[in-house]
């Protein structure tokens, strides 16, 4: 029932994006640029004992995520970190992520090509072998090739 409550606050577009992600219980999911936290909360409700890390370059965005997702953070299924995608790296002892996604993030949509190259490299290093990055702009998502 909680899933319906979380999904009700999503726009139709964002709900379609979350629905399109290849989620399964126990996954570790990285959301890039996730303020205000709506998509991350919806993802957390689908992965059970998994974990969602939301990174955002904006300190105010991270504060918003922390406020909106307080219940998920307190339950240990979601966390937020203030860092740009092109500067992101796993912390010591942090497990890699199974899948990553980004919606309207300039480093991935072509607005900032140099940052995009570095962000793709950083995300690839934070994923398990075979892990995938999805961005908006497909139907409704498209996978980004992280090889090379």
N, C-alpha and C positions, 0 to 999 in steps of 0.2 A: 504494500500500500504506500509506503514511503516514496517509492519510485514515482508514482502518479503525482504526488504532491510536488516533488522536485521538478518533474517534467512540465508541470502546469505553468511554471514560471519562465520556461524557455520560449523564445520565439519559434515559429514553425521552422525557420531556416536552421537555427541552432539545434533544435530537436532532431531534424533530419541528419545533421552532421554527427551528433552523438549516436543516433541509430545506425549510421553507416560504419562506425568504428568497429573493428574486429575484436570486440571485448569478450572476455570470459572470466569467470571467478578466479580470484587469486592473482590477477595480472598486476604488474607495475606499469603505470601510465604517466607519461610526462606531457603536461600541457604547457605550451609556450605562448606567453602573452595572454594569460587567462583571466585578467580582471573583467568583471567583478566576481567571478567564481561560479557562475551558474552552470556552465558546461562541466566543470570539474566536479561539482556536487552531483550532477546527473550521472557522470561516469562512476564516481565513488559508489553510488547506490546500485550499480550493476556489477561491480567486481568483488563484492563481498569482503573477504579478508585481504584483498589486494591493497594497493596504495596509489594515490594520485599525488604527484608533485606538480604544483603550478609555479612556473617562473614568470616574472614580469620585470621589465626594466624600470618600471615606475614604483617608487616607494609608496606613493598614495594608492596605486593599484594593488599592491601587496596588502596594505592595511585594509582595503576594501574587501579583498578575498578573505582575510583573517576574520573580519567582522561577519561577513555573510556566511562563511563556512565554519563558524565556531563549533557547532555540534560535530561535524566530521573531523575537524582538527582534534577536538577533545577525545574523540573515539579512536584516533590514531590512523584513520584511513585517508587523510588528506593533509598536505602541508604546503606551505608557500615560501618562496625564496625570492629575494630581491636581487635579480641578476639579468643581464641582457643575454639573449640567445648566443650571441657571438663570443661571450665571455663565460658561458656555462661549462662547468665540469663537475663530475661526481666528487663528492666529499670523501675523505678517507673512510673506507669501510662501507660506503654506500653501494648497494646492489644496483646493477644496471636495470634499465627499463625495457619492457617488452614492446611497447609502442609509444609513439609520440604524435602529437597533433598540434596544429596552429591554425587560428582563424584570424584573418586580417592582420598578419604580421609582416611588416615591411621587408624584413630580411628574407622572407620566403616568396613574396609576391612580385618581386622584381623592382620594387622601389629603391632598394639599397643593395645592389649587386655584390659589392665587396663584403659587406656585413653578411650577406647571404651565403657566400662561399665559406666564410669562417663558421657561421652558425650551422651549416650543414655538416661540416667537419666535426664540430663540437657535439652535435646531436648524435651523429653516427658513433662517436666514441662512448656515448652514454647509453647506447642500446645494446641489448644482447645480440649475439650473432643472428642475423636474419631479422632483427627488429626493423620496424618500418616507421617512416614519418609520413603523415598525411596532412595535407593543407586544404583549405577551402578553394573553390574554383573549379571543381569537377562537378559530378552529378550525385551527391553534393561535394564529395571529396576527391582528391587525386593523390596518388602516392608519389613521393619524391625519391628519385634514385640517389642513394647515398654512397654508392660504390665509387671509388676513385677519388 
